[in-house]
Amino acid sequence: MPHDASPRPPQPWTRKAFLRGMAAAGVAPLLPAVLPTAAAQAASDPSDFPLVRGGTAVELYVDAADDPAVIRAAGDLQADVERVSGVRPALRHTLPETAAAGLVLVGTLGASPVVDRLVAQGRLDVSRVKGRWEASVTQVVERPLPGVERALVIAGSDRRGSVYGIYDTSERIGVSPWYWWADVPVPHRDTVSVPAGPLKRYEPSVRYRGVFINDEQNLTTWSHRTQEPDKNIGPETYKRVFELLLRLKANYLWPAMHPYSDFFNKHRENPELADRYGIVVGSSHPEALLRNGVHEWEPWAQEHRGADGALPVYDYTVNPAVISDYWRARATQNASYESSWTIGMRGLHDSALETKYATTVPEKVAVMNDIIADQRRILAEEVGTAAEPQIFIPYKEVLELYNAGVQVPDDVTLIWPDDNHGNMRQLPNDAERRRAGGNGIYYHLSYWGRPKSYLWLDTTQLAKVWQELRRVYEHGVDRMWIFNVGDVKSIETGLSFSMDMAWDVDRWDADDVEGFLAEWAGRQFGRRYGREIAAVRSEYYRLAAERRPEFIDRGVFSVIHHGDEAGRRMAAYERLLERVRATGAKLPEAYRDAYFELVEYPAHGAYLMNLKYYWADRNALAVRQGRGAGTNRFADLVEAAHAEEAALTRRYNTEVAGGKWDGIVNPYPSQIPKAPGRPAVTRIARQETSGLGVAAEGNETGTDRPLSFSSYTRDRRFLDVFNTGFLPVDWSAEASRPWVLLSTAGGSVIEQTRVWVEIDWARLPEGAYDATVAVSGAGQRIEVPLRVVNDGERGRRRARGFVEAHGYVSIDAVHADHRVARGGARWRVVRGLGRRTGAMEAVPSTAAPVTADFAARAPELRYRVRFGGAGRFPVTVFRLPSLDERGHRRLALALDDQPATVLTGQAVATGNRGDAWARNVEDGVEKLTATLTVTEPGEHVLRLFMVDPGIAVDQIVVDTGGLPVSYLAPPESYHPVFNADPDRTPGW
């Protein structure tokens, strides 16, 4: 929020301005290491409004006739002041009759006479607040009432506007929205004050902003154990959920709906509580008119058997009257609450629509139109004009029917689903954007289903979320954003970011998503730690973008190519974990639980999940290579990593916060499709033998593929020396040339030793050379061939772009030598997106496709590349998945002035396993391939053109004859500007 001490016009609410306002007032919420001293507090701005001073708290006032949601939230402010200061202010519903130095006045415009009177007197500025959706102003008013010297007035345009104004004040005094759900401490302060204002929160970017609690087995387990032993998610749990949503400035909920949870309306306190909190309750795509088919249909069917005693089925073509009455009963029951009404129909419990007497798509479209008309009749008769918003969710098979002609009334909001993996399937066209009901999205931050589930950790890159949400907003989708958050716990960061964007979609730009992380972490743990925590969280998300930990499997990453691709990844995880631990050690003790929940457990858990599969792959390779004791050693490491992961999760559930979260975290809940789990390993029987084995990098067994070295990339390569038995074997290694360096030259090995090979480039003349490393032991001599190319420092200095080496060119897309904007469109860098540092996105997402004359009409990326030879070479563009089921996902590629080749990506989400779409969402990239014709060696320009907007490109790889098969792109090639010192970090 802005801190407007001068009469200049108030600025829109943003978190950056919000923090500036706090800093201007000498307030340092959630900053344990920089809390103001007593002297600093005493020197604060005299215009600040003191809530607590000298052990006395200012009273809070809210009119008894105001909305119950406002009265209830005022009670939370009362509790928050006490959390900060230890002093609990009085909460009153009548104006003070005696003189008072200060008073907090909370009220909703039109519902609080005292607030309305201040507005009428011109003493409270409600411009751009009055008459708006969920807006508020917080301002100090002098002598607002007889006998009251000053008042901090929190006034909302409507009931939630007042509620959000209240919670803004709570945040400003140091209470995180996650104080309960993530155990973020509330720093104590004896003097508590807030800026005088005015501080305005204008209308949100998105009208309805909320979550879907889904696949909630862990939340159910935890709720039953710790909150309500006689229920499986009931009112006590929902109270906590409602409060969190409001503190995050959300207003909307699809409640838990699976068989192991109590359905929301089972406990009538639930909808009553939601209304009292100010939460709009809706229902998911298979739950028409707030009915939970999992729990409610069967009892209803039992009570409404047919004349022949048969149970009715949930098929509108068979039992329309029984189903209609079923819906009507809930509409009648919940008519008085602020609700969202899902119309349309799917099968019971997230299954496809059943239509026995409608078998073709046109017949099913007609049935759906009849269903919608019936539901609209019910709502008009039972709920009346209050039956809004109404939403239609074209999810899975319903999307096909919608595209085939389902007629959705103009005032109904269309809720567009993603593909369950964060890629929007389609967005509204011009006609749909003009609808009175507007458009919304249903977006997954957590998912159960095909091709694989991700429920355990928060692993969707925030830059990916930003990219997709920015795209939907540009397409006019601003009525409702609903996020699938699974069990709520573990999704804290992603949920906070999503709610921030839903309120102010312009707050964060393509260069500053990590800025959100720094600010958010600083508000939870202290400003001095914000940047470091943001850096480790960014790296955590980047590694998950390579492969979600929930998606890890056998044989995904190579253990023999590119310096041990899998080992390099594990080394990155190890470095990440070291940084996480180092930062955690600096935090005050009170912050350790919150840090474990929000930072340490996700990083450590993801590391261990990957680690056990890395060792399992090494175990399988050891078997193929004929290793002896080392085979069993890798098996032991798999078991140890799995045991450590189990212990880490046990700590979360039984020790953190005194055991508060018992059952909330489980990577392998029984109701979820099989998670990675514990990989099988192979052990071999001990034999009293020994023998020498050698496997060189690039070879699954043996040493046939030479180790390749280039003066541009200055590589390290490995060779594994191992024992084929169990008794020690002595070995030695010797290089044929003095400029070949070995990390170790011999010893005694029982299991295995990894030897790193480097080149002393200063001693090596320019030219191409062959060399060998000979490993001897146990009566054997095994030679490892080396191929070394040295173009010298002069060659490095002459290079103007990426230089081919090792038989390939690898390019990070963000490292374009030149960007050309054309036709009102351009390529921009999205930091933190993709597998490296960022990705290039073609924007705006609403730009018209360019299908011809690319060099004159299409925005372009140019990359200088030096090729060592001529020929026709395969090129792969690593595109980040995005969809358009009514369009295309294309880009074009050319070399120099040659004709461009159009590459077409997957545009449709099939929902299958094993096909192109499934591969793309598991890998997080789509590999588009073409062929380049290099007519002569030397410098060339690789050109990438936008065809369809919204495309994001991560990496480009050209195979000139030496590219091995691996999951990730090779390490980036040498470039004098972008990669002058290529990463040589070895694997394990």
Summary of the structure (lengths in Angstrom):
residues: 988
radius of gyration: 31.4
end to end distance: 48.4
largest distance: 102.7
contacts: 3625
relative contact order: 0.07
helix: 33%
strand: 23%
